[in-house]
């Protein structure tokens, strides 16, 4: 397939600089500051994120400073490891030393908003219109929007075009087609299908499209719909179409198996595209994750980060931070960032434009339209349900329990105190 081209850094900078002023005015963040504020005295604000990878840290630093320049401030960016971010935020919230801008993985927003550490974005006129319902839900707590995502990600079905063509197999659209295709594609040294089923939230993340698309619900895991979804994975492993090693694979491991030709299909995210494109002999495609029955739409989970405004005694600083946040979530910035990171712009109108420009992202853009926030139903109780799910996956795929038994245990974990 044709490799989607990354835009030059100068093009991204130009896109940002050319529209920032218009965006700030349109969002209501470019006018006068509030009473008692002293915008002339605010020359810099702070931002905290988990972009510790050098290239990603630098890329985000450039975007933050571009938006900060139009807001009249310098943005001092600090990045910490992902596992350290929430503990650090909770610690700094108790001592009232939070940054002016805070990035959070979207499932973590509920926990932080519950503490009262964040400011509703509506207080500063930040525009939250035009977002997909699921994306807006990810940044909402108790009916108020606390965070907005410039872009999101989700997962889809990658397939090896040459392997499917040689086996005479069509891209599967339903569960029955998936099982048939995986069986026909399996041969010595190669499995037909691969997923990440490890005992972490990553395993739960990959299972969610199968649970949700079948009408399953994280509030009630011990249902026939949930058991049917888990049975599909069990059937793939028992038939030999999927390796039992998926119990230990990460999404990176799944990618490696696919890239090496040891699996013909995999579930993974768009962040794998740059690496896949490096192998010019690997011909691959992307399609929505198969659904239980023809005519259904896959319901996938939303990944990505939201930007928030922590509580701050200085209204002047918050106004500046709000202007930068509005710029980060402008349509032009969304598009530039999506091109740079292989993600999906959070506004459907922008995502549609992006999908036309980058065909390999079309399946992801389509899936995002119906995608759901992981915390949309359970809020701060989501981690327990997620733990219950990956525990059930492990028990069922190893044969220790039937899917029904494993999910009854998962429900007990999800509702435990």
LOVOFI-645088 format. One line per 3 residues: number of its first residue (from 1); their letters; for each residue x, y negated, z negated of N, C-alpha, C. Coordinates in steps of 0.05 Angstrom, whole numbers, plus 5000, padded with zeros to 4 digits. Each point is the difference from the previous one (the first is absolute). Layout:
NUM = A = X,Y,Z,X,Y,Z,X,Y,Z  ...;
# end
This chain:
1 = XXX = 5017,5024,5000,4983,4976,5000,5017,4975,5000  4988,4978,5007,5015,4975,5001,5004,4990,4972  5025,4993,4994,5007,4990,4974,4990,4972,4996;
4 = XXX = 4985,4994,4978,4991,4973,4995,5024,4983,4993  5003,4977,5013,5024,4983,4996,4996,4983,4976  5021,4996,4985,5000,4981,4978,5006,4973,5010;
7 = XXX = 4987,4979,4991,5005,4973,5010,5026,4989,4988  5014,4984,5015,5025,4987,4989,4993,4984,4975  5020,4998,4982,4995,4984,4976,4993,4972,5006;
10 = XXX = 5011,4988,5021,4994,4972,5007,4970,4998,5008  4989,5021,5013,4972,4998,5007,4982,5001,4975  5008,5016,4981,4984,5001,4975,5001,4973,4986;
13 = XXX = 5024,4989,4998,5003,4974,4987,4983,4979,5014  5000,5001,5027,4984,4980,5015,4971,5003,4995  4991,5025,4999,4971,5005,4995,4992,4989,4973;
16 = XXX = 5018,5004,4980,4993,4991,4974,5000,4969,4998  5021,4989,5011,5003,4971,4997,4979,4985,5016  4992,5011,5023,4981,4985,5017,4972,4999,4990;
19 = XXX = 4992,5017,4981,4972,5001,4992,4996,4996,4970  5022,4998,4984,4997,4998,4971,4983,4976,4992  5006,4977,5012,4986,4975,4992,4971,5002,5005;
22 = XXX = 4992,5012,5023,4972,5003,5007,4986,5019,4980  5014,5022,4994,4988,5019,4982,4995,4989,4972  5020,4985,4990,4997,4989,4973,4977,4980,4999;
25 = XXX = 4996,4985,5021,4977,4982,5000,4974,5015,5002  4999,5021,5016,4976,5015,5004,4992,5015,4975  5019,5008,4983,4993,5015,4976,4993,4982,4977;
28 = XXX = 5002,4974,5004,4994,4982,4978,5023,4997,4981  5023,5009,5007,5023,4999,4982,5020,4978,5008  4993,4984,5020,5019,4981,5010,4993,4971,4992;
31 = XXX = 4979,4997,4984,4991,4973,4993,5014,4990,4975  4986,4983,4985,5011,4988,4976,5002,5021,4978  5019,4997,4983,5003,5018,4977,4981,4991,4979;
34 = XXX = 4996,5019,4980,4981,4995,4980,5008,4978,4981  4981,4990,4984,5005,4979,4981,5022,5009,4980  5017,4981,4994,5020,5006,4980,5025,5014,5011;
37 = XXX = 4999,5008,5026,5023,5014,5011,5020,4980,5010  5025,5009,5003,5021,4982,5010,5015,5015,5021  4989,5002,5025,5012,5016,5021,5028,4992,5007;
40 = XXX = 5006,4974,4996,5027,4991,5007,5021,5012,4982  4993,5009,4977,5019,5011,4981,5004,5030,5004  4983,5013,5016,5002,5028,5004,5017,5005,5025;
43 = XXX = 5025,5007,4997,5017,5004,5023,5005,5029,5006  4994,5018,4981,5003,5028,5005,4980,5016,4984  4993,5023,5010,4983,5019,4986,5013,5027,5001;
46 = XXX = 4991,5019,4983,5013,5027,4999,4980,5021,5011  5012,5021,5012,4984,5022,5010,5013,5026,4992  4984,5020,4993,5010,5026,4991,4987,5022,5017;
49 = XXX = 5016,5018,5011,4990,5022,5016,5017,5025,4996  4995,5021,5015,5016,5024,4998,5015,5007,5026  5005,4980,5016,5014,5004,5025,5030,5000,4996;
52 = XXX = 5010,5021,4987,5029,5001,4993,5017,5009,5023  4989,5013,5021,5016,5007,5023,5010,4974,5013  5026,5000,5006,5013,4975,5008,4987,4987,5024;
55 = XXX = 4994,5015,5021,4987,4988,5023,4972,4990,4994  4985,5016,4985,4973,4991,4993,5000,4976,4982  5018,5000,4981,5003,4977,4982,5006,4975,5015;
58 = XXX = 5018,5002,5019,5008,4976,5016,4977,4991,5018  4986,5020,5013,4978,4993,5017,4978,4985,4985  4993,5010,4976,4980,4987,4984,5010,4973,4989;
61 = XXX = 5026,4998,4994,5011,4975,4991,4997,4978,5021  5004,5008,5026,4996,4980,5021,4971,4991,5003  4982,5019,4997,4971,4993,5003,4992,4983,4976;
64 = XXX = 5008,5007,4976,4993,4984,4977,5011,4972,5002  5024,4997,5009,5012,4973,5002,4988,4984,5023  4991,5014,5022,4986,4986,5021,4974,4988,4990;
67 = XXX = 4985,5016,4985,4975,4990,4988,5005,4980,4979  5021,5004,4984,5007,4981,4979,5008,4973,5012  5013,5000,5022,5009,4975,5012,4977,4982,5007;
70 = XXX = 4978,5011,5011,4977,4984,5007,4985,4991,4975  5003,5016,4978,4987,4992,4975,5018,4980,4985  5024,4995,5010,5017,4980,4987,5016,5012,4976;
73 = XXX = 5003,5026,5000,5015,5013,4978,5019,5021,5011  5020,5006,4983,5018,5022,5005,4989,5024,4984  5000,5024,5013,4990,5023,4986,5024,5017,4991;
76 = XXX = 5002,5004,4974,5022,5016,4989,4990,5028,4996  5009,5018,5018,4990,5028,5001,5017,5018,4983  4986,5016,4983,5013,5022,4985,4987,5026,5007;
79 = XXX = 5016,5021,5005,4989,5026,5006,5010,5020,4979  4982,5017,4991,5007,5022,4980,4990,5026,5012  5011,5023,4991,4991,5026,5010,4970,5004,4995;
82 = XXX = 4987,5014,5018,4971,5003,4998,4991,5011,4973  5014,5020,4990,4992,5012,4974,5003,4980,4977  5016,4979,5003,5004,4981,4979,4981,4976,5001;
85 = XXX = 4986,4997,5022,4985,4975,5003,4978,4997,4980  4982,5019,4998,4977,4998,4982,5009,4997,4971  5018,5017,4990,5010,4996,4972,5011,4972,4996;
88 = XXX = 5015,4990,5020,5012,4973,4997,4978,4979,4999  4980,5004,5017,4978,4980,5001,4985,5000,4973  4994,5024,4990,4986,5001,4974,5016,4987,4978;
91 = XXX = 5027,5005,5000,5017,4988,4980,5001,4970,5002  5002,4990,5025,5002,4971,5004,4973,4987,4996  4978,5014,5004,4974,4989,4995,4996,4994,4970;
94 = XXX = 5010,5019,4983,4997,4996,4971,5017,4977,4990  5022,4994,5014,5017,4977,4992,4994,4975,5017  4980,5001,5017,4992,4978,5017,5023,4989,5017;
97 = XXX = 5015,5019,5012,5022,4992,5017,4997,5012,5028  4976,5003,5009,4995,5011,5026,5009,4981,5023  5006,5010,5023,5008,4983,5023,4976,4985,5010;
100 = XXX = 5004,4981,5018,4978,4985,5012,4985,5016,5021  5015,5018,5014,4988,5018,5020,5008,5028,4992  4980,5018,5001,5006,5028,4993,4988,5019,5020;
103 = XXX = 5017,5018,5010,4991,5021,5019,4995,5025,4983  4978,5014,5006,4993,5025,4987,4992,5020,5020  5007,5025,4996,4988,5022,5015,4970,4999,4995;
106 = XXX = 4984,5003,5021,4971,4993,4996,4987,5017,4978  5007,5026,4995,4987,5014,4978,5006,4989,4972  5021,4984,4998,5008,4989,4974,4986,4974,4993;
109 = XXX = 4986,4988,5019,4988,4974,4995,4980,5002,4977  4983,5021,5000,4980,5003,4979,5012,4998,4972  5021,5016,4996,5013,5001,4974,5010,4972,4991;
112 = XXX = 5012,4986,5019,5012,4974,4992,4978,4979,4997  4980,5000,5018,4978,4981,4997,4985,5004,4974  4997,5025,4991,4986,5006,4975,5012,4986,4976;
115 = XXX = 5027,4995,5001,5013,4987,4978,4995,4970,4998  4988,4989,5022,4996,4971,5000,5024,4985,5010  5020,5014,5011,5025,4987,5008,4998,4986,5027;
118 = XXX = 4978,5005,5016,4998,4989,5026,4978,4979,5003  5004,4983,5020,4980,4978,5005,4983,5007,5024  4973,4998,4998,4984,5004,5024,5008,4981,5022;
121 = XXX = 5003,5010,5024,5010,4984,5022,4981,4978,5008  4974,5005,4995,4980,4980,5007,5004,4973,4986  5013,5001,4977,5004,4975,4985,5018,4981,5015;
124 = XXX = 5016,5010,5019,5017,4983,5015,4993,4999,5030  4976,5008,5006,4990,4998,5027,5013,5018,5021  5013,5022,4991,5012,5018,5019,4978,5015,5014;
127 = XXX = 5001,5000,5027,4980,5012,5016,5002,5030,5000  4979,5014,4992,4999,5029,5000,4980,5011,5020  4993,4983,5020,4980,5008,5020,5013,5016,5023;
130 = XXX = 4984,5016,5013,5009,5014,5024,5016,5025,4995  5001,5010,4975,5015,5024,4993,4981,5024,5003  5011,5024,5006,4985,5024,4999,4991,5005,4971;
133 = XXX = 4977,5012,4997,4988,5004,4974,5018,5015,4981  5012,5022,5009,5017,5015,4983,5025,4985,4991  5010,4984,5018,5025,4985,4994,4993,4978,4978;
136 = XXX = 4978,4987,5003,4993,4980,4981,4994,5013,4973  4988,5024,5000,4995,5014,4976,5025,5006,4984  5022,5006,5015,5025,5006,4987,5011,4977,4983;
139 = XXX = 4993,4976,5007,5010,4976,4986,4979,4988,4981  4978,5014,4996,4978,4990,4984,4998,5014,4973  4995,4984,4979,4995,5011,4973,4977,4986,4988;
142 = XXX = 4980,5015,4991,4976,4988,4987,4987,4979,5018  4999,5005,5025,4986,4982,5019,5016,4975,5009  5025,4997,4990,5016,4977,5009,5025,5010,5014;
145 = XXX = 5008,4985,5021,5023,5007,5016,5025,4989,4986  5018,5018,4993,5025,4993,4987,5025,5004,5017  4997,5015,5022,5022,5006,5017,4992,5003,5029;
148 = XXX = 5018,4992,5018,4995,5004,5029,5024,5013,5012  4995,5018,5019,5021,5014,5014,5004,4989,5028  5024,4992,5007,5005,4991,5027,4997,5023,5020;
151 = XXX = 5006,5024,4992,4997,5023,5017,4995,5025,4982  4991,5021,5013,4995,5025,4986,5011,5023,5017  5000,5023,4988,5007,5024,5015,4981,5023,4992;
154 = XXX = 5000,5021,5015,4985,5023,4994,5013,5024,5014  4987,5022,5002,5013,5024,5012,4983,5010,5023  5013,5015,5018,4986,5011,5023,5014,5026,5008;
157 = XXX = 4991,5013,5022,5011,5025,5010,5021,4994,5022  5025,5007,4995,5020,5000,5020,5002,5027,5013  5004,5001,5027,5002,5026,5014,5022,4998,5021;
160 = XXX = 5012,5023,5004,5021,5003,5021,4986,5005,5026  5002,4981,5018,4986,5002,5026,5009,5024,5016  5026,5005,5001,5010,5022,5016,4991,5027,4989;
163 = XXX = 5000,5003,4974,4991,5026,4988,4971,5005,5005  4983,4979,4997,4972,5004,5005,4994,5007,5029  5014,4986,5018,4996,5005,5029,5009,5028,5007;
166 = XXX = 5022,5009,4990,5010,5027,5007,4981,5022,4990  4988,4995,4976,4982,5020,4988,4972,4997,5011  4995,4979,5016,4973,4996,5011,4980,4991,4978;
169 = XXX = 5010,4985,4981,4984,4992,4977,4993,4971,5002  4975,4993,4997,4991,4972,4999,5005,4989,4972  5002,4973,4999,5003,4987,4974,4975,5006,4983;
172 = XXX = 5003,5012,4977,4976,5007,4984,4986,4976,4989  4973,5002,5001,4983,4978,4989,4984,5009,4976  4996,5026,4997,4984,5011,4978,5017,5020,4984;
175 = XXX = 4990,5007,4977,5014,5020,4983,5003,5027,5014  4979,5009,5013,5002,5025,5014,5020,4999,5023  5000,4978,5014,5020,4996,5021,5029,4999,4989;
178 = XXX = 5002,4988,4976,5026,4998,4987,5011,5028,4994  4983,5016,4988,5009,5028,4993,5007,5016,5024  4984,4997,5021,5006,5015,5025,5025,4990,5013;
181 = XXX = 5004,4974,5001,5024,4988,5013,5025,5008,4984  4998,4998,4973,5023,5006,4983,5008,5029,5003  4981,5018,5003,5006,5029,5003,5014,5005,5027;
184 = XXX = 4990,4987,5021,5011,5004,5027,5028,4988,5003  5005,4980,4984,5026,4986,5002,5021,5013,4982  4992,5018,4982,5018,5013,4982,5015,5023,5013;
187 = XXX = 5026,5001,4996,5017,5021,5011,5025,5002,4983  5016,5021,5003,5024,5002,4983,5017,4974,5001  5006,4990,4976,5016,4976,4998,4984,4974,5003;
190 = XXX = 4974,5002,5003,4983,4976,5003,4972,5005,4989  4991,4981,4984,4973,5000,4990,4983,4981,5017  4974,5005,4999,4982,4983,5016,4994,4974,4986;
193 = XXX = 5001,4999,4974,4991,4977,4985,5016,4996,4975  5003,4975,4992,5015,4993,4975,4987,4977,4986  4998,5002,4974,4991,4978,4983,5018,4998,4976;
196 = XXX = 4998,4978,4985,5014,4997,4974,4980,5008,4979  5005,5023,4987,4981,5009,4979,5015,5001,4973  5020,4984,4996,5015,5002,4975,4985,4989,4976;
199 = XXX = 5011,5005,4977,4987,4993,4975,5005,4972,4991  4993,4981,5018,5002,4971,4994,4976,4986,5012  4998,4974,4996,4978,4985,5012,5002,5001,5031;
202 = XXX = 5024,5006,5010,5003,5002,5029,4984,5023,5011  5000,5022,4985,4984,5023,5008,4970,4994,4999  4991,4986,4980,4972,4991,4999,4993,4982,5023;
205 = XXX = 5018,4981,5006,4996,4981,5022,4995,5015,5027  5015,5022,5005,4996,5014,5025,4975,5017,5000  4990,5008,4976,4976,5016,4998,4975,4983,5003;
208 = XXX = 5001,4975,4993,4976,4983,4999,4984,4999,5026  5013,4998,5024,4984,5000,5024,4982,5024,5004  5010,5023,4990,4984,5025,5003,4978,5000,4979;
211 = XXX = 5005,4990,4976,4980,4998,4979,4978,4981,5008  5008,4975,5007,4981,4979,5005,4984,5005,5026  5013,5010,5021,4986,5004,5025,4979,5022,4998;
214 = XXX = 5003,5017,4980,4980,5021,4996,4979,4992,4980  5000,4975,4992,4980,4991,4981,5007,5004,4971  5026,5008,4995,5009,5003,4972,5004,4974,4986;
217 = XXX = 5001,5001,4974,5001,4976,4984,5019,5004,4977  5018,4981,4996,5019,5002,4978,4987,4998,4973  4975,4990,4999,4986,5000,4974,4990,5027,4992;
220 = XXX = 4996,5017,5020,4990,5027,4994,5015,5020,5018  5022,5010,4989,5018,5017,5015,4991,5029,5002  4982,5008,4982,4991,5028,5000,4975,5004,5016;
223 = XXX = 5001,4992,5026,4977,5002,5018,5006,5019,5023  4980,5010,5014,5005,5017,5023,5015,4985,5022  4995,4974,5003,5014,4984,5021,5030,4999,4995;
226 = XXX = 5007,4996,4974,5029,5000,4993,5012,5027,5004  4986,5021,4992,5011,5027,5002,5004,5008,5030  4982,4991,5017,5003,5006,5029,5025,4987,5011;
229 = XXX = 5005,4975,4991,5024,4986,5010,5025,5014,4991  5001,5008,4975,5024,5014,4990,5002,5028,5013  4977,5013,5005,5001,5026,5013,5013,4999,5028;
232 = XXX = 4996,4977,5014,5013,4997,5026,5030,5002,4998  5012,4986,4980,5029,5002,4996,5008,5028,4992  4984,5013,4983,5006,5028,4992,5000,5018,5024;
235 = XXX = 4980,4997,5017,4998,5017,5024,5024,4996,5019  5010,4975,5003,5022,4995,5017,5026,5014,4989  5003,5000,4974,5023,5013,4988,4998,5030,5002;
238 = XXX = 4977,5011,4992,4996,5029,5000,5003,5012,5028  4991,4985,5020,5001,5010,5028,5028,4999,5011  5018,4986,4986,5028,4997,5010,5003,4977,5019;
241 = XXX = 4979,4984,5004,5001,4976,5017,5014,4977,4987  5002,5001,4974,5013,4979,4985,5018,5013,4979  5024,4989,4997,5020,5012,4982,4991,4996,4971;
244 = XXX = 5005,5020,4983,4994,4997,4972,5019,4979,4987  5022,4994,5014,5019,4980,4990,4987,4972,4998  4977,4996,5012,4987,4973,4999,4995,4993,4970;
247 = XXX = 5000,5020,4983,4996,4995,4971,5022,4982,4989  5023,5000,5013,5023,4985,4990,5009,4978,5019  4988,4998,5023,5009,4980,5020,4989,4972,4993;
250 = XXX = 5017,4980,5005,4992,4972,4999,4991,4993,5029  4990,4975,5003,4993,4992,5027,5025,4998,5018  5023,4993,4988,5025,4999,5014,5008,5028,5010;
253 = XXX = 4996,5020,4983,5006,5028,5007,4982,5009,5023  4974,4993,4999,4982,5007,5021,5009,4988,5027  5008,4975,4999,5011,4986,5023,5024,5016,5012;
256 = XXX = 5018,5008,4982,5024,5014,5009,4993,5026,5013  4981,5014,4990,4991,5025,5012,4989,4995,5028  4984,4979,5003,4989,4993,5026,5021,4992,5020;
259 = XXX = 5018,4983,4991,5021,4990,5018,5019,5022,5009  5003,5021,4983,5018,5022,5007,4986,5022,5016  4974,4996,5006,4985,5020,5015,4991,5024,4984;
262 = XXX = 5000,4998,4974,4992,5022,4983,4970,4999,4993  4987,4979,5008,4971,4999,4998,4989,4984,5024  4977,5009,5010,4990,4987,5024,4982,4976,4994;
265 = XXX = 4989,4999,4976,4982,4978,4992,5006,4994,4970  4995,4975,4993,5004,4992,4973,4982,4977,4993  4994,4997,4974,4987,4976,4990,5021,4981,4989;
268 = XXX = 5000,4975,5009,5021,4981,4991,4991,4972,5007  5017,4981,4992,4993,4972,5004,5016,4986,5021  4992,4976,5008,5014,4985,5021,5028,4992,4994;
271 = XXX = 5008,5001,4974,5027,4993,4993,5020,5020,5012  4990,5022,5010,5018,5021,5012,5006,4994,5030  4985,4981,5011,5003,4996,5029,5028,4990,5008;
274 = XXX = 5013,4981,4986,5026,4992,5009,5020,5023,5002  4999,5019,4980,5018,5022,5001,4994,5019,5023  4974,5005,5004,4992,5018,5022,5008,4989,5027;
277 = XXX = 4999,4974,5003,5007,4987,5025,5029,5002,5007  5017,5006,4981,5028,5002,5005,5007,5024,5017  4983,5021,4998,5005,5025,5014,4985,4998,5027;
280 = XXX = 5014,4994,5021,4987,4996,5026,4991,5026,5012  5009,5023,4989,4991,5026,5010,4975,5010,4986  4991,4985,4979,4976,5008,4985,4976,4984,5011;
283 = XXX = 4981,5015,5011,4976,4987,5011,4977,5006,4981  4989,4979,4989,4980,5004,4979,4977,4981,5004  4978,5006,4987,4976,4983,5001,4988,4999,4972;
286 = XXX = 4980,4982,4997,4987,4996,4974,4969,5000,5005  4986,5014,4982,4971,5000,5002,4988,4998,4972  4975,4993,4997,4987,5000,4974,5001,5028,4987;
289 = XXX = 5000,5001,4974,5000,5026,4986,4974,5014,5007  5001,5026,5006,4976,5015,5007,4979,4999,4978  4975,5001,5008,4977,4997,4981,4985,5027,5000;
292 = XXX = 4983,5004,4980,4985,5025,4998,4984,5007,5025  4986,4980,5011,4982,5006,5022,5002,4978,5021  4994,5008,5025,5001,4981,5023,4983,4976,4994;
295 = XXX = 5010,4977,5007,4985,4975,4998,5005,4985,4974  5013,5013,4981,5006,4986,4974,5025,4982,5003  5003,4982,4982,5023,4982,4999,5017,5007,4976;
298 = XXX = 5025,5002,5004,5019,5006,4978,5001,4977,4981  4999,5007,4974,5002,4980,4979,5027,5003,4987  5018,4981,5003,5027,5003,4990,5006,4980,4978;
301 = XXX = 5021,5005,4984,5007,4981,4979,5017,4977,5010  4998,4978,4986,5015,4976,5007,5026,4998,4984  5021,4997,5015,5026,4994,4987,5007,4971,5005;
304 = XXX = 5020,4991,4986,5009,4972,5004,4999,4985,4974  5011,4976,5001,5003,4983,4976,4982,4975,5002  4992,4991,4977,4985,4975,4999,5017,4979,4986;
307 = XXX = 4996,4975,5008,5014,4977,4987,4980,4986,4981  5010,4994,4977,4982,4989,4979,5013,4975,4987  4983,4985,4985,5009,4976,4986,4997,5005,4970;
310 = XXX = 5022,5006,4986,4999,5003,4971,4991,4974,4986  4988,5003,4977,4993,4977,4984,5024,4982,4994  4996,4975,5001,5023,4981,4997,4989,4975,4987;
313 = XXX = 5015,4990,4980,4991,4975,4987,5002,4976,5018  5016,5001,5021,5004,4978,5018,4982,5003,5024  4980,4983,5002,4982,5001,5023,5015,4992,5026;
316 = XXX = 5019,4982,4997,5015,4992,5024,5015,5024,5012  5012,5016,4983,5014,5024,5009,4981,5020,5013  4976,5003,4988,4981,5019,5011,4990,4990,5027;
319 = XXX = 4996,4974,5003,4991,4990,5026,5020,5005,5021  5026,4997,4994,5021,5005,5019,5000,5030,5007  4998,5016,4979,5001,5029,5005,4976,5009,5016;
322 = XXX = 4977,4988,4996,4976,5006,5015,5003,4993,5029  5014,4978,5006,5004,4993,5028,5019,5020,5014  5020,5010,4985,5017,5020,5012,4985,5026,5004;
325 = XXX = 4983,5008,4981,4985,5024,5002,4981,4998,5024  4987,4977,5004,4982,4996,5023,5015,5003,5026  5024,4990,5001,5017,5002,5024,5007,5029,5005;
328 = XXX = 5007,5015,4980,5007,5028,5003,4977,5016,5012  4975,4991,4994,4977,5014,5010,4986,4987,5023  5014,4982,5014,4990,4988,5024,5000,5021,5022;
331 = XXX = 4984,4996,5020,4998,5019,5023,5027,5003,5014  5013,4977,5004,5026,5001,5015,5021,5015,4984  5001,4995,4973,5020,5014,4984,4993,5030,4999;
334 = XXX = 4975,5007,4998,4992,5028,5001,5010,5014,5025  4997,4987,5022,5008,5012,5026,5030,5003,5001  5014,4979,4992,5029,5001,5000,5011,5022,4982;
337 = XXX = 4989,5002,4976,5009,5020,4981,4993,5029,5010  4977,5003,5011,4992,5026,5011,5019,5009,5021  5008,4982,5018,5018,5007,5021,5028,5008,4989;
340 = XXX = 5006,4987,4978,5027,5005,4988,5001,5026,4984  4977,5007,4987,5000,5022,4981,4984,5024,5009  4988,4999,5024,4982,5021,5009,4978,5006,4980;
343 = XXX = 4984,4979,4995,4977,5001,4982,4976,4988,5015  4977,5000,4986,4976,4990,5013,4991,4974,4987  4996,4979,5016,4991,4974,4989,4973,5004,4985;
346 = XXX = 4996,4986,4978,4977,5005,4983,4974,4989,5010  5001,4982,5020,4975,4990,5012,4995,5016,5025  4976,5013,5002,4994,5017,5024,5005,4986,5026;
349 = XXX = 4994,4975,5002,5003,4986,5026,5030,4999,5008  5017,4996,4980,5029,5000,5005,5010,5028,5006  4989,5019,4985,5008,5028,5004,4994,5010,5028;
352 = XXX = 4977,4992,5010,4992,5008,5028,5019,4988,5020  5008,4975,4996,5020,4988,5018,5026,5015,4999  5008,5007,4976,5025,5014,4996,5000,5028,5013;
355 = XXX = 4977,5014,4997,4998,5027,5012,5003,4999,5030  4991,4979,5013,5003,4997,5029,5030,4996,5007  5014,4986,4983,5028,4995,5006,5018,5024,4994;
358 = XXX = 4992,5016,4979,5017,5022,4992,4982,5025,4999  4998,5015,5023,4981,5022,5002,5004,5022,4979  5025,5004,4991,5005,5021,4980,4987,4994,4973;
361 = XXX = 4992,4974,4996,4987,4993,4975,4969,5000,5002  4989,5007,5024,4971,4998,5004,4985,5018,4981  5010,5025,4996,4986,5019,4983,4999,4990,4971;
364 = XXX = 5022,4987,4991,5001,4990,4973,4981,4976,4997  5000,4982,5020,4982,4977,5000,4971,5009,4999  4993,5020,5015,4973,5011,5000,4993,5012,4973;
367 = XXX = 5018,5015,4988,4995,5013,4975,4997,4979,4977  5014,4978,5002,4999,4980,4979,4971,4988,4998  4986,5000,5022,4973,4988,5000,4982,5014,4979;
370 = XXX = 5003,5026,4997,4983,5015,4981,5016,5009,4975  5025,4991,4998,5017,5008,4977,4989,4989,4974  5008,5014,4978,4991,4993,4974,5023,4995,4981;
373 = XXX = 4994,4983,4981,5019,4995,4978,4999,5023,4981  5023,5009,4990,5000,5022,4981,4988,4993,4973  5000,4975,4993,4989,4992,4974,4971,4989,5003;
376 = XXX = 4989,5001,5024,4973,4988,5004,4978,5012,4983  5002,5026,4994,4979,5013,4984,5007,5001,4970  5025,5006,4994,5007,5005,4972,5016,4978,4987;
379 = XXX = 5010,4981,5015,5015,4978,4988,5024,5011,4985  5003,4992,4975,5024,5007,4984,5000,5030,4993  4978,5014,5005,4999,5029,4994,5010,5017,5024;
382 = XXX = 5008,4987,5022,5009,5014,5023,5023,5019,4995  5021,4992,4986,5024,5018,4997,4993,5027,4989  4980,5002,4981,4993,5026,4989,4987,5018,5022;
385 = XXX = 4983,4988,5016,4988,5015,5022,5021,5009,5020  5019,4983,5006,5021,5007,5019,5017,5023,4989  5005,4999,4974,5015,5022,4987,4985,5026,5001;
388 = XXX = 4974,4998,4995,4983,5024,5002,5000,5012,5028  5000,4983,5020,5000,5010,5028,5026,5014,5008  5022,4988,4994,5025,5014,5009,5005,5025,4983;
391 = XXX = 4990,5000,4975,5002,5025,4984,4983,5022,5013  4976,4993,5009,4983,5019,5013,5012,5011,5026  5012,4982,5015,5013,5008,5026,5021,5021,4994;
394 = XXX = 5017,4995,4980,5021,5019,4994,4989,5027,4991  4980,5000,4983,4988,5025,4991,4987,5016,5022  4986,4986,5018,4986,5014,5021,5019,5011,5022;
397 = XXX = 5020,4984,5007,5018,5009,5021,5019,5022,4991  5005,5002,4974,5017,5022,4990,4983,5024,4994  4974,4998,5002,4982,5023,4995,4994,5005,4971;
400 = XXX = 5009,4982,4982,4995,5003,4971,4970,4998,4994  4987,4982,5015,4971,4996,4996,4986,4997,5027  4974,5005,5001,4985,4994,5024,4996,4970,5001;
403 = XXX = 4994,4989,5024,4995,4971,5001,4979,4991,4980  4979,5015,4997,4979,4993,4981,5011,4998,4971  5015,5021,4992,5011,5000,4973,5020,4977,4996;
406 = XXX = 5017,4996,5020,5020,4979,4998,4987,4972,4998  4979,4996,5014,4987,4974,5000,4983,4996,4974  4990,5021,4989,4987,4997,4974,5020,4991,4979;
409 = XXX = 5024,5011,5001,5022,4991,4982,5008,4972,5006  5000,4992,5026,5007,4973,5008,4980,4980,4988  4975,5008,5000,4979,4982,4989,5004,4996,4970;
412 = XXX = 5009,5021,4987,5005,4997,4971,5023,4981,4995  5021,5002,5017,5023,4981,4998,4991,4971,5005  4983,4997,5020,4992,4973,5008,4983,4987,4979;
415 = XXX = 4985,5015,4985,4982,4988,4980,5010,5002,4971  5025,5009,4997,5011,5003,4973,5006,4973,4989  5001,4998,4973,5006,4975,4987,5030,4996,4997;
# end
